[in-house]
Amino acid sequence: MQLSQANAAVRDLYREAMKQAAQDLGLNTAGAVFIPGIRGNRGDGVPATWRFDPVAFTQAYAQAGLQADAPLQQRAFAALYGTNALQAWEQH
């Protein structure tokens, strides 16, 4: 019972970190992907934008969790999921 509660807590913290990253897209945000704009001939181009890639976020989150100075919840996530980190994203 305690193990399943701990796993659920780690997944909840992961989901919260993913939600925060999706809201704060930018250059140094894990999972943020820059989509360059397209210049139009008459001002009808498409502006540059950022989009969120949950798979890229999950991979970066797990990789960062392998660092000794990572926050405890990220280290626990990396310990639980390791190279199968995409499982956590698929389960969310």
C-alpha positions in Angstrom: 0.0 0.0 0.0 2.7 2.5 0.9 4.7 1.7 -2.3 1.6 2.4 -4.5 1.0 5.6 -2.6 4.6 6.7 -3.1 4.4 5.8 -6.8 1.2 7.8 -7.1 2.8 10.8 -5.3 5.8 10.7 -7.7 3.5 10.6 -10.7 1.4 13.5 -9.3 4.6 15.6 -8.9 5.6 14.7 -12.5 2.2 15.7 -13.8 2.4 19.0 -11.9 5.8 19.7 -13.3 4.6 18.9 -16.8 1.6 21.2 -16.4 3.9 24.0 -15.2 6.2 23.5 -18.2 3.3 23.5 -20.7 2.3 26.9 -19.2 5.7 28.5 -19.2 7.0 27.7 -22.8 10.3 29.2 -23.7 13.9 28.6 -24.5 14.9 26.8 -21.3 11.7 24.9 -20.7 11.9 21.1 -21.0 9.5 20.0 -23.7 9.2 23.4 -25.4 9.6 23.1 -29.1 10.2 26.3 -31.2 8.3 26.5 -34.4 9.8 29.2 -36.7 7.5 31.6 -38.4 7.0 31.8 -42.2 7.3 35.2 -43.9 4.5 36.1 -46.2 4.7 38.3 -49.2 1.9 40.7 -48.1 2.1 40.5 -44.3 0.2 37.2 -44.3 2.9 35.1 -42.8 2.7 32.7 -39.9 4.3 34.0 -36.7 6.9 32.0 -34.8 5.5 30.1 -31.8 6.3 27.5 -29.1 4.5 24.3 -28.6 4.7 21.7 -25.9 5.9 18.2 -26.5 5.0 15.9 -23.5 7.3 13.1 -24.8 10.3 15.5 -25.0 9.4 16.8 -21.5 9.2 13.3 -20.0 12.5 12.3 -21.5 14.2 15.5 -20.2 12.5 15.2 -16.8 13.7 11.6 -16.4 17.2 12.5 -17.6 17.5 15.4 -15.2 16.4 13.0 -12.4 19.6 11.0 -12.9 21.7 14.0 -11.7 22.8 13.8 -8.0 21.7 17.4 -7.4 18.2 16.9 -8.9 15.2 17.5 -6.6 14.1 14.4 -4.7 10.9 13.9 -6.7 12.8 13.9 -10.0 15.3 11.4 -8.6 12.5 9.2 -7.5 10.8 9.5 -10.9 14.1 8.5 -12.6 14.6 5.6 -10.1 11.0 4.3 -10.7 10.9 4.7 -14.5 14.5 4.9 -15.6 14.7 4.2 -19.4 11.0 3.5 -19.5 10.0 7.1 -18.5 7.5 7.3 -21.3 5.4 4.8 -19.4 4.6 7.5 -16.9 3.4 9.8 -19.6 1.3 7.1 -21.1 -0.2 6.4 -17.7 -1.0 10.0 -16.9 
